[in-house]
Amino acid sequence: VQINDAGGQVGTGSIIRIRGNNSLTQGNDPLIYIDGIRMESGGIGDSDEAAAVPTVFDMINPNDIDRIEIVKGPAATTLYGTEASGGVIQIFTKRGTGGAPVWSATLGTGTEWSRKFGVKGSGIDYNGMEPFMCTGILSCGAFANQSYSQDYSLSVRGGASGVNYFISGSFADAQGMVANDTQQRYSLRSNLTLSPTNDLQIQWNTSYVNLALTTTAGQNNAQGITL
């Protein structure tokens, strides 16, 4: 599995290929299933040529994942049809376990900055972009923000009397170097396993995600500030 960054802006998803490009007529993005439910492949939502595009993987808390399975080659098209020529990624989230509640909390943070670029004295060197860039911690131009990211996650799993549960919540916040590059994500998940009788099991999975993303025009936009 090859995972390549599509860009450096906040909220830009990754390009995923399973054993390279596999089709000339079908899309090469793998199909993505979460707990047996098919999700949208490739980028999510509409985008003009200059916007960062998130993917399904930006919509799920990594701490909720129990395991990931890959189906590729003829097996993928046999099971899922010709749309699966690019392979299939199946994501299974955590389930509850019997016993007392077990809590888990995680915290992550980070920052980023740019290297200087261009040829000094050429007229198109770094100096022209200096007001819009950060080249180190607390070293930013007049129109740049010190970028940061922060992630908080809390979950609990347990079970008793025929009911096992896994419940989680997370909050992620990111600020890019350019003022308009921001992202906030709230997510909630509740996975319940009900066993009313010895020969019957009911699995109920529910999730809610709210992703707010703003980006600065760039990439192949001729009017974009980064170009």
C-alpha positions in Angstrom: 0.0 0.0 0.0 1.4 3.4 -1.1 0.3 6.5 0.8 1.4 9.8 -0.7 0.7 13.3 0.6 -1.4 15.3 -1.9 -0.2 18.7 -0.5 1.0 20.5 2.6 -2.1 22.5 3.4 -4.2 21.8 6.5 -6.9 19.2 5.7 -5.3 17.9 2.5 -5.9 14.1 2.3 -3.5 11.5 1.0 -3.5 9.6 -2.3 -3.7 5.8 -1.6 -2.7 3.2 -4.1 -2.7 -0.6 -3.6 0.0 -2.1 -5.8 0.0 1.0 -8.1 -2.5 1.9 -10.7 -4.6 -1.0 -11.8 -7.1 0.2 -14.4 -7.2 2.5 -17.4 -11.0 2.8 -17.4 -12.0 2.7 -13.7 -10.8 4.8 -10.8 -7.6 3.8 -9.1 -8.7 4.9 -5.6 -9.5 1.8 -3.4 -13.0 1.3 -2.1 -13.2 2.0 1.6 -15.5 0.3 4.1 -16.0 1.1 7.7 -17.7 -1.6 9.8 -19.1 -3.0 6.6 -20.6 0.3 5.3 -19.2 1.6 2.1 -17.8 5.1 2.3 -17.0 7.7 -0.4 -13.7 6.9 -2.1 -11.1 9.6 -3.0 -11.8 13.2 -1.8 -14.9 14.2 0.1 -17.2 17.0 -1.1 -16.8 19.4 -3.9 -13.6 21.3 -4.5 -12.4 23.8 -7.1 -8.9 23.5 -8.5 -7.3 25.3 -5.6 -8.8 23.7 -2.5 -7.4 21.0 -0.2 -9.6 17.9 -0.2 -10.0 15.6 2.8 -10.6 11.9 2.6 -12.5 9.4 4.6 -9.5 8.8 6.8 -9.7 12.4 7.9 -13.2 11.7 9.2 -12.3 8.9 11.6 -10.5 9.0 14.9 -7.4 6.7 14.6 -7.8 5.6 18.2 -11.2 4.1 17.3 -9.6 1.6 14.8 -9.3 -2.0 15.9 -7.8 -3.4 12.7 -7.5 -2.7 8.9 -7.7 -5.4 6.2 -6.7 -5.0 2.6 -8.3 -6.9 -0.3 -6.5 -6.7 -3.6 -6.2 -8.2 -7.1 -8.8 -10.6 -8.5 -10.2 -11.3 -5.1 -11.3 -7.7 -4.8 -13.1 -7.6 -8.1 -14.7 -11.0 -7.5 -16.1 -9.9 -4.1 -16.9 -6.2 -4.9 -17.2 -5.9 -8.7 -15.2 -3.9 -11.2 -15.3 -0.8 -9.1 -12.8 -2.5 -6.8 -10.1 -2.7 -9.4 -8.0 -0.4 -7.2 -8.5 -2.7 -4.2 -10.6 -2.5 -1.0 -9.7 -1.2 2.4 -11.8 -2.5 5.3 -11.7 -0.6 8.6 -13.1 -2.3 11.7 -13.6 -0.1 14.8 -13.2 -1.3 18.4 -16.0 -3.1 20.2 -16.8 -3.4 23.9 -15.4 -6.2 26.1 -16.9 -7.8 29.2 -15.7 -6.5 32.5 -15.2 -3.2 34.3 -15.0 0.0 32.3 -11.5 0.7 30.9 -10.8 4.4 30.1 -8.2 5.6 27.5 -7.1 9.2 26.9 -4.7 10.5 24.4 -3.2 14.0 23.6 -1.2 15.0 20.6 0.3 18.3 19.4 2.7 19.6 16.8 3.8 22.4 14.5 5.3 23.0 11.1 7.3 25.5 9.2 8.8 26.0 5.7 12.2 25.8 4.3 13.5 28.8 2.4 13.3 28.3 -1.3 14.3 29.9 -4.6 17.5 31.4 -5.9 18.8 34.5 -4.1 18.9 37.6 -6.3 16.8 36.0 -9.1 13.7 38.1 -8.4 11.6 35.1 -7.6 13.5 34.0 -4.5 12.3 33.4 -0.9 12.2 37.1 0.0 9.0 37.7 -2.0 7.2 35.1 0.0 8.7 36.0 3.4 5.6 37.9 4.7 3.5 34.7 4.1 5.8 32.1 5.6 7.1 30.6 8.8 10.7 29.4 8.8 10.9 28.2 12.4 9.1 28.3 15.7 8.0 31.9 16.5 9.7 33.0 13.3 6.9 34.1 10.9 6.2 36.8 8.4 3.7 39.6 8.9 0.9 37.7 7.2 1.7 34.2 8.4 0.4 32.4 11.5 2.5 30.0 13.6 1.0 26.7 12.6 -0.1 24.1 15.2 -2.2 21.0 15.6 -3.8 19.6 18.7 -5.7 16.3 19.1 -7.6 15.1 22.2 -9.4 11.8 22.5 -11.2 10.0 25.3 -12.8 6.5 25.2 -14.3 3.9 27.4 -15.0 0.2 26.8 -16.6 -2.5 29.0 -19.7 -4.6 29.4 -22.0 -6.6 31.6 -25.3 -8.4 31.5 -25.3 -9.1 27.7 -24.3 -5.6 26.7 -20.8 -4.6 25.7 -20.0 -1.1 24.7 -17.3 1.1 23.2 -17.8 4.9 23.4 -15.4 7.6 22.3 -15.1 11.2 21.6 -12.4 13.4 20.0 -11.6 16.9 19.1 -8.9 18.0 16.7 -7.8 21.6 15.9 -5.2 22.8 13.3 -3.9 26.1 12.1 -1.8 26.3 9.0 0.8 29.0 8.2 -1.6 31.0 6.1 -4.4 32.6 8.1 -7.2 31.0 6.1 -5.9 27.4 6.6 -7.8 26.1 9.5 -9.5 22.8 10.5 -11.6 21.7 13.4 -13.1 18.2 13.8 -15.5 16.8 16.4 -16.3 13.1 16.4 -18.4 10.8 18.5 -18.7 7.0 18.3 -20.8 4.4 20.1 -20.5 0.7 19.3 -22.9 -1.6 21.2 -23.0 -5.4 21.2 -26.2 -6.8 22.5 -26.6 -10.5 23.3 -30.2 -11.1 24.4 -29.9 -14.9 24.1 -27.0 -17.4 23.7 -27.6 -17.8 19.9 -28.4 -14.1 19.0 -26.0 -11.2 18.8 -26.9 -7.7 17.6 -24.2 -5.1 16.7 -25.1 -1.5 16.6 -22.5 1.0 15.5 -23.1 4.8 15.4 -20.8 7.7 14.6 -21.1 11.4 14.1 -18.4 13.6 12.6 -18.3 17.4 12.1 -15.4 18.7 10.0 -15.0 22.4 9.4 -12.2 23.2 6.9 -11.1 26.5 5.3 -8.1 26.7 2.9 -6.2 29.3 1.0 -6.3 29.2 -2.8 -3.2 27.6 -4.2 -2.0 24.5 -6.1 -2.7 25.0 -9.8 -4.7 28.2 -9.2 -2.9 30.9 -11.2 -4.3 33.6 -8.9 -3.4 31.7 -5.8 -1.0 33.4 -3.4 1.2 30.3 -2.9 1.8 30.1 -6.7 
